[in-house]
């Protein structure tokens, strides 16, 4: 039975892709953009762009007003206690690097940082390099066959020497929600700071950072239907106060002399230079659009499509799904067939999926795989998208096997 998307027409690129005979199933990498975002960008650039926080003239005042309004919208989206807890960066990767450098002073030789075995490179490499710089121990929390952090082992590995825990909310490869409440509570009891990579999780449902109880939460705008080049770092007030400044220049300085300077606190103190003004304003418009949707209807739509995808893949012989995906995406391999070959034949038939290690190379190596195919869904997808994918997959496998 055909399952339409009530929101498909809100995304002009989907119609454009259809005219190109393309079916877009790679939203975990980046999403298509709603008309509301395009309108906001056009309005900003078409009515007078200006730098923020620095000018008294009208264009500058209006840009600053719109920029800070977006900060308020992000704070409301996350249920942060105060908009000053929201720092804009140039992406989730930038936010995680900010944390790795800004918190470095708090680590001593022999301290431990705990991450999981399923982390995206963005939530692995900054901590790996910090551990190398400070001679720390990087503790890897194991993942079970179902695709979840093994809670029993994790609780044993996170101990008195653990100074920081950094874990993903939703795996970008396995599509599994991780057991954050128990992990975060245990890490806090050990006196460790906690970082949640919400790049995938923030897209699916509203997440209350106060209820979550993490010290820091990061995500990227471009996965949440917003512009590229914008990231968000939320921090608890007491946690933000532990950050040292790591980039220096305009905007973040309070007083400067030739041989000394003082710097602003968060958030402006960590937004050195000209920020991605249009992108931040665009993210605010995107959040307005998302807030206008029926959240329960979105959840049901995504869940129904996900079940359709899982059933279709399970029905095909020789195909193995990685983990037990719970939402939005599925990664799979086919016995005796290289993932790049499948991806090539899907691409030739106009199916846009992702192949490879998905920026989680250690996880794929641990699974004994060179890569996998990932199909990921968004609010604009419908059941016809999945049928075109299945038809293309069958044709491809017929040629390859």
ZAMARVO-359494 format. One line per field, with one value per residue (C-alpha): y, z, x; residue number from 0. Coordinates in nm, 4 decimals, always signed. Example, Ala and Ser with C-alpha at 12.3 -4.5 7.8 and 13.67 -1.06 7.14 Angstrom:
2
c2: [-0.4500/-0.1060]
c3: [+0.7800/+0.7140]
c1: [+1.2300/+1.3670]
seq: [0/1]
***
This chain:
401
c2: [+0.0000/+0.3423/+0.5536/+0.9185/+1.1835/+1.4789/+1.6980/+1.6021/+1.9190/+2.1322/+2.0291/+2.1680/+1.9630/+1.6396/+1.7398/+1.8533/+1.5187/+1.3344/+1.5257/+1.3966/+1.0433/+1.0337/+0.8738/+1.0235/+0.7763/+0.9291/+1.1673/+1.0415/+1.2040/+1.5268/+1.6214/+1.8127/+2.1556/+2.2919/+2.5953/+2.7816/+2.7658/+2.8799/+3.1739/+3.2749/+3.2681/+3.4653/+3.7237/+3.7704/+3.8105/+4.0018/+4.2589/+4.3540/+4.1229/+4.2565/+4.1375/+4.0677/+4.2186/+4.4842/+4.7592/+5.0194/+5.0598/+4.9128/+4.6178/+4.5115/+4.5464/+4.3398/+4.0684/+4.0509/+4.0320/+3.7440/+3.5664/+3.5802/+3.4821/+3.1610/+3.1002/+3.1312/+2.8853/+2.6277/+2.6644/+2.6102/+2.3114/+2.1446/+2.2794/+2.4437/+2.6542/+2.9589/+3.0558/+3.1491/+2.7755/+2.7498/+2.8054/+2.8162/+2.6378/+2.5353/+2.1812/+1.8964/+1.8115/+2.1678/+2.1515/+1.8280/+1.9683/+2.2794/+2.0544/+1.8482/+2.1604/+2.3642/+2.0908/+1.9730/+2.1644/+1.9477/+1.6199/+1.4719/+1.1869/+0.8539/+0.9931/+0.8116/+0.9115/+0.6644/+0.6389/+0.3574/+0.1242/+0.2602/+0.6269/+0.8398/+0.9610/+1.3073/+1.1676/+0.9472/+1.1402/+1.4561/+1.2392/+1.0057/+1.2998/+1.4562/+1.1251/+1.1251/+1.4858/+1.4376/+1.0722/+0.9665/+0.6270/+0.6004/+0.3374/+0.1773/+0.0599/-0.2598/-0.2971/-0.6144/-0.8009/-0.6100/-0.2809/-0.1386/-0.0370/-0.3336/-0.1735/-0.4292/-0.4019/-0.0247/+0.0259/-0.1703/+0.0199/+0.3676/+0.4161/+0.6615/+0.7507/+0.8352/+1.2096/+1.2206/+1.0019/+1.0826/+0.8710/+0.8888/+0.9121/+0.7254/+0.5197/+0.6513/+0.2970/+0.0669/+0.2901/+0.1986/+0.4295/+0.3943/+0.3438/+0.7000/+0.7362/+0.4594/+0.5530/+0.9224/+0.8632/+0.6245/+0.8584/+1.1503/+0.9358/+0.8863/+1.2631/+1.2504/+1.5063/+1.3719/+1.4542/+1.3335/+1.3337/+1.4076/+1.4501/+1.1643/+1.1598/+1.5234/+1.4585/+1.2044/+1.3395/+1.6246/+1.5613/+1.7493/+1.8153/+1.8946/+1.5600/+1.3856/+1.5223/+1.5477/+1.8190/+1.8810/+1.7983/+1.8612/+1.8399/+1.9591/+2.1798/+2.0110/+1.6777/+1.8544/+1.9926/+2.3099/+2.4713/+2.3308/+2.4898/+2.5358/+2.3305/+2.3611/+2.3022/+2.3014/+2.3029/+2.3041/+2.6338/+2.4745/+2.2680/+2.5669/+2.7475/+2.4779/+2.5507/+2.7506/+2.9568/+2.7803/+3.0133/+3.3790/+3.6879/+3.9240/+3.8883/+3.6781/+3.9375/+4.1644/+4.3827/+4.3640/+4.5158/+4.4218/+4.1823/+4.0723/+4.0273/+3.9161/+3.7169/+3.6937/+3.4038/+3.1636/+3.1838/+3.4744/+3.3865/+3.0660/+3.2177/+3.3820/+3.5687/+3.6187/+3.3327/+3.1609/+3.4285/+3.3259/+2.9607/+3.0329/+3.2409/+2.9613/+2.7044/+2.9154/+2.9169/+2.5400/+2.4899/+2.7064/+2.4812/+2.1597/+2.2921/+2.3490/+1.9799/+1.7206/+1.5444/+1.2287/+1.2084/+1.2482/+0.9750/+0.7361/+0.8088/+0.7460/+0.4316/+0.2872/+0.3499/+0.2032/-0.1160/-0.1354/-0.1065/-0.3705/-0.6167/-0.5719/-0.6303/-0.9297/-1.0907/-1.1015/-1.4018/-1.3595/-1.0129/-0.9318/-0.6300/-0.4847/-0.4696/-0.4178/-0.0787/+0.1056/+0.4154/+0.6097/+0.3962/+0.0453/-0.0719/-0.4064/-0.6296/-0.9037/-1.2332/-1.2591/-0.9136/-0.6038/-0.3058/-0.0751/-0.2915/-0.2762/+0.0988/+0.1440/-0.0427/+0.1416/+0.4731/+0.3808/+0.3302/+0.6671/+0.5427/+0.7641/+0.5593/+0.5595/+0.2882/+0.2429/+0.2714/+0.5707/+0.7546/+0.4702/+0.2668/+0.0974/-0.0239/-0.1783/-0.3348/-0.4811/-0.6361/-0.7872/-0.5711/-0.3419/-0.1430/-0.1589/-0.0063/+0.2390/+0.3420/+0.6356/+0.8001/+1.1425/+1.3018/+1.3622/+0.9956/+0.7818/+0.4139/+0.4652/+0.5660/+0.2329/+0.0372/+0.1979/+0.1069/-0.2559/-0.2881/-0.1451/-0.3655/-0.6785/-0.5889/-0.5170/-0.8403/-1.0374/-0.9083/-0.9560/-1.3041]
c3: [+0.0000/-0.0957/+0.2003/+0.1015/+0.2867/+0.3850/+0.3930/+0.0625/-0.1160/+0.1531/+0.0132/-0.3398/-0.3997/-0.3891/-0.6973/-0.8650/-0.7894/-0.9273/-1.2536/-1.2595/-1.1936/-0.8570/-0.5376/-0.2306/+0.0534/+0.2113/+0.4682/+0.7508/+0.5583/+0.4920/+0.4454/+0.1777/+0.2836/+0.3404/+0.1555/+0.4867/+0.5021/+0.1419/+0.2091/+0.5190/+0.3352/+0.0435/+0.2787/+0.4710/+0.1628/-0.0333/+0.2362/+0.3536/+0.4960/+0.7844/+1.0550/+1.3983/+1.7426/+1.6135/+1.4320/+1.5418/+1.1951/+1.1084/+0.8919/+1.1707/+1.4359/+1.2319/+1.1606/+1.5279/+1.6269/+1.3862/+1.4849/+1.8560/+1.7934/+1.6417/+1.9577/+2.1555/+1.9200/+1.9590/+2.3367/+2.3261/+2.0911/+2.3404/+2.6494/+2.7670/+3.0787/+2.9172/+2.5593/+2.6819/+2.7086/+2.3265/+2.1311/+1.7520/+1.5764/+1.2190/+1.2678/+1.5165/+1.4361/+1.5200/+1.8463/+1.9532/+1.8718/+2.0727/+2.3700/+2.3263/+2.3288/+2.5700/+2.8353/+2.7834/+3.0834/+3.3160/+3.2306/+3.3904/+3.2765/+3.3375/+3.3383/+3.1253/+2.8492/+2.7676/+2.4257/+2.2601/+1.9821/+1.7486/+1.7441/+1.4317/+1.3631/+1.4793/+1.8297/+1.8212/+1.6727/+1.8904/+2.2044/+2.0555/+1.9801/+2.3213/+2.4793/+2.2743/+2.3652/+2.7390/+2.7753/+2.8746/+2.8442/+2.5848/+2.7040/+2.4375/+2.5589/+2.3719/+2.1590/+2.1558/+1.8517/+1.8642/+1.8174/+2.1691/+2.4073/+2.6422/+2.9604/+3.2047/+3.0679/+3.0278/+3.3924/+3.4919/+3.2567/+3.3612/+3.6960/+3.9298/+3.6707/+3.4056/+3.3519/+3.0483/+2.8713/+2.5074/+2.3327/+2.0440/+2.1106/+1.7931/+1.5908/+1.2379/+1.1194/+1.3279/+1.3838/+1.7532/+2.0410/+2.3054/+2.6791/+2.7729/+3.1050/+3.2775/+3.1147/+3.1952/+3.5529/+3.6202/+3.4665/+3.6755/+3.9884/+3.9023/+3.8698/+3.4920/+3.2406/+2.9822/+2.6115/+2.3878/+2.0110/+1.9005/+1.5295/+1.4370/+1.7442/+1.7269/+1.3931/+1.5346/+1.8176/+2.0628/+2.3279/+2.6575/+2.7574/+3.1136/+3.1472/+2.9639/+3.2216/+3.0040/+3.0452/+2.6713/+2.3693/+2.0094/+1.6724/+1.3132/+1.1410/+0.8019/+0.9289/+1.0910/+0.7576/+0.8121/+0.6316/+0.6146/+0.8087/+1.1324/+1.4477/+1.7980/+2.1280/+2.4341/+2.7738/+3.1333/+3.2943/+3.5340/+3.2532/+3.0202/+3.2940/+3.2742/+2.9072/+2.8180/+2.5011/+2.2046/+1.9073/+1.9261/+1.7266/+1.6784/+1.8542/+2.1452/+2.2905/+2.5747/+2.6169/+2.4174/+2.4462/+2.2573/+2.5259/+2.7023/+2.6492/+2.8293/+2.6719/+2.6875/+2.8581/+2.6695/+2.4255/+2.2449/+2.3914/+2.1878/+1.8626/+1.7389/+1.4099/+1.1873/+1.2516/+0.9817/+1.0120/+0.7272/+0.8306/+1.1899/+1.0813/+0.8421/+1.1221/+1.3223/+1.0310/+0.9959/+1.3638/+1.3222/+1.0350/+1.2272/+1.5329/+1.3144/+1.2211/+1.4043/+1.5927/+1.6478/+1.2787/+1.1840/+1.4274/+1.2924/+0.9323/+0.9905/+1.1954/+0.9276/+0.6494/+0.8623/+0.9192/+0.5455/+0.4777/+0.7355/+0.6044/+0.2454/+0.3277/+0.5490/+0.2614/+0.0365/+0.0584/+0.1481/+0.2891/+0.6443/+0.8402/+1.0843/+1.4426/+1.5230/+1.3711/+1.5623/+1.3562/+1.0408/+0.8826/+0.8034/+0.7091/+0.5370/+0.3499/+0.0937/+0.1134/-0.1538/-0.2973/-0.2339/-0.1025/-0.3597/-0.6441/-0.5089/-0.4606/-0.8167/-0.9658/-0.7421/-0.8466/-1.2138/-1.1493/-0.9754/-0.6151/-0.3780/-0.0820/+0.1057/+0.0849/+0.2772/+0.6414/+0.7181/+0.9103/+1.1623/+1.0324/+1.3634/+1.4060/+1.0579/+1.1103/+1.4373/+1.2475/+0.9995/+0.7164/+0.4597/+0.4385/+0.4167/+0.2300/+0.4333/+0.3470/+0.5525/+0.5660/+0.6281/+0.6578/+0.2813/+0.1848/+0.0868/+0.0132/-0.3602/-0.2792/-0.1064/-0.3891/-0.6409/-0.4125/-0.3816/-0.7578/-0.8232/-0.5552/-0.7080/-1.0527/-0.9175/-0.7220/-1.0246/-1.2142/-0.9310/-0.8087]
c1: [+0.0000/+0.1337/+0.2440/+0.2803/+0.4752/+0.2533/+0.5647/+0.7273/+0.6112/+0.7799/+1.1205/+1.1697/+1.4845/+1.2865/+1.0867/+1.4096/+1.5739/+1.2723/+1.3099/+1.6675/+1.5341/+1.7049/+1.5723/+1.7368/+1.7977/+2.1092/+1.9634/+2.1860/+2.4720/+2.2836/+1.9206/+1.7344/+1.6111/+1.2589/+1.1255/+1.1171/+1.4960/+1.5381/+1.3072/+1.5042/+1.8374/+1.6944/+1.5469/+1.8708/+2.0889/+1.8258/+1.7444/+2.0933/+2.3574/+2.5650/+2.8002/+2.6568/+2.7186/+2.9578/+2.7674/+2.5179/+2.3655/+2.0253/+2.1431/+2.3791/+2.1110/+1.8636/+2.1219/+2.2139/+1.8494/+1.7830/+2.1058/+2.0293/+1.6680/+1.8034/+2.0045/+1.6810/+1.5102/+1.7882/+1.7719/+1.3961/+1.4330/+1.6700/+1.4931/+1.8137/+1.7688/+1.9300/+2.0171/+2.3663/+2.4258/+2.4145/+2.7360/+2.7327/+3.0189/+3.0917/+2.9577/+2.9426/+3.3046/+3.4058/+3.2105/+3.3801/+3.7230/+3.6354/+3.5646/+3.8801/+4.0990/+3.8928/+3.8929/+4.2507/+4.3828/+4.1721/+4.3472/+4.6564/+4.8773/+4.7076/+4.3529/+4.0990/+3.8577/+3.5813/+3.4190/+3.2271/+3.3347/+3.0651/+3.1651/+3.1791/+3.5330/+3.4241/+3.3676/+3.6769/+3.9667/+3.9502/+3.9637/+4.2228/+4.4499/+4.3886/+4.4896/+4.8100/+4.8925/+4.8390/+4.9403/+4.5889/+4.4225/+4.1474/+3.8994/+3.6798/+3.3394/+3.2411/+2.9304/+2.7211/+2.5878/+2.2605/+2.4475/+2.4221/+2.6987/+2.7392/+2.6099/+2.7477/+3.0990/+3.0746/+2.9819/+3.2905/+3.5201/+3.4018/+3.5715/+3.7467/+4.0138/+3.7534/+3.7503/+3.5224/+3.2665/+3.1816/+2.9170/+2.6731/+2.3025/+2.2042/+2.4539/+2.5017/+2.5847/+2.3666/+2.0639/+2.0516/+1.9625/+2.2314/+2.1574/+2.2448/+2.0568/+2.2521/+2.5834/+2.5582/+2.4417/+2.7283/+2.9861/+2.8558/+2.8851/+3.2534/+3.3008/+3.3420/+3.2206/+2.9758/+2.9517/+2.6687/+2.7097/+2.3536/+2.4263/+2.1904/+1.9686/+1.8600/+1.6902/+1.4473/+1.2361/+1.2789/+1.5434/+1.5424/+1.9031/+1.8056/+1.6319/+1.9150/+2.1562/+2.4669/+2.7294/+2.7589/+2.5412/+2.6479/+2.4761/+2.5031/+2.2489/+2.2773/+2.1444/+1.8471/+1.7211/+1.9243/+2.2210/+2.5728/+2.8565/+2.6615/+2.6921/+2.5573/+2.7307/+2.5073/+2.6740/+2.5604/+2.6555/+2.9041/+3.0543/+3.0930/+3.2815/+3.5500/+3.6252/+3.9334/+3.9274/+4.0840/+4.0354/+4.1238/+4.0326/+3.7446/+3.4108/+3.5373/+3.7755/+3.6694/+3.9784/+4.3005/+4.6468/+4.9603/+5.0801/+4.7632/+4.3915/+4.0784/+3.7991/+3.4233/+3.2497/+3.0249/+2.8699/+3.0427/+3.3814/+3.3781/+3.2538/+3.5735/+3.5552/+3.2556/+3.0134/+2.8048/+2.5372/+2.3082/+2.3362/+2.2442/+1.9451/+1.8516/+1.8720/+1.6301/+1.3845/+1.4237/+1.3438/+1.0328/+0.9269/+0.9955/+0.8116/+0.5051/+0.4812/+0.2761/+0.5565/+0.3542/+0.2649/+0.6308/+0.7320/+0.4675/+0.5604/+0.9308/+0.8618/+0.6323/+0.8837/+1.1609/+0.9630/+0.8917/+1.2655/+1.3557/+1.0966/+1.2072/+1.5729/+1.4957/+1.3037/+1.6126/+1.8433/+2.2082/+2.1618/+2.2708/+2.1510/+2.4052/+2.2803/+1.9138/+1.8265/+1.5559/+1.4969/+1.5731/+1.8444/+1.9639/+2.3127/+2.3587/+2.6004/+2.5407/+2.7265/+2.9927/+2.9269/+3.1391/+2.9445/+3.1060/+2.9761/+2.6207/+2.6489/+2.7729/+2.4782/+2.2316/+2.3854/+2.3497/+1.9783/+1.9386/+1.9316/+2.1289/+2.2537/+2.5824/+2.8509/+3.1753/+3.2755/+3.0496/+3.3235/+3.3277/+3.6209/+3.7124/+3.3525/+3.3428/+3.6850/+3.5606/+3.2701/+3.5149/+3.3830/+3.5419/+3.2213/+2.8434/+2.5505/+2.3426/+1.9882/+1.8609/+1.5202/+1.3703/+1.0282/+1.0103/+1.0561/+0.7588/+0.6974/+0.7569/+1.1150/+1.1648/+1.0030/+1.2392/+1.5283/+1.4157/+1.3669/+1.7132/+1.8685/+1.7134/+1.8385/+2.1839/+2.2063/+2.0880/+2.3905/+2.6381/+2.5456]
seq: [0/1/2/3/4/5/6/7/8/9/10/11/12/13/14/15/16/17/18/19/20/21/22/23/24/25/26/27/28/29/30/31/32/33/34/35/36/37/38/39/40/41/42/43/44/45/46/47/48/49/50/51/52/53/54/55/56/57/58/59/60/61/62/63/64/65/66/67/68/69/70/71/72/73/74/75/76/77/78/79/80/81/82/83/84/85/86/87/88/89/90/91/92/93/94/95/96/97/98/99/100/101/102/103/104/105/106/107/108/109/110/111/112/113/114/115/116/117/118/119/120/121/122/123/124/125/126/127/128/129/130/131/132/133/134/135/136/137/138/139/140/141/142/143/144/145/146/147/148/149/150/151/152/153/154/155/156/157/158/159/160/161/162/163/164/165/166/167/168/169/170/171/172/173/174/175/176/177/178/179/180/181/182/183/184/185/186/187/188/189/190/191/192/193/194/195/196/197/198/199/200/201/202/203/204/205/206/207/208/209/210/211/212/213/214/215/216/217/218/219/220/221/222/223/224/225/226/227/228/229/230/231/232/233/234/235/236/237/238/239/240/241/242/243/244/245/246/247/248/249/250/251/252/253/254/255/256/257/258/259/260/261/262/263/264/265/266/267/268/269/270/271/272/273/274/275/276/277/278/279/280/281/282/283/284/285/286/287/288/289/290/291/292/293/294/295/296/297/298/299/300/301/302/303/304/305/306/307/308/309/310/311/312/313/314/315/316/317/318/319/320/321/322/323/324/325/326/327/328/329/330/331/332/333/334/335/336/337/338/339/340/341/342/343/344/345/346/347/348/349/350/351/352/353/354/355/356/357/358/359/360/361/362/363/364/365/366/367/368/369/370/371/372/373/374/375/376/377/378/379/380/381/382/383/384/385/386/387/388/389/390/391/392/393/394/395/396/397/398/399/400]
***
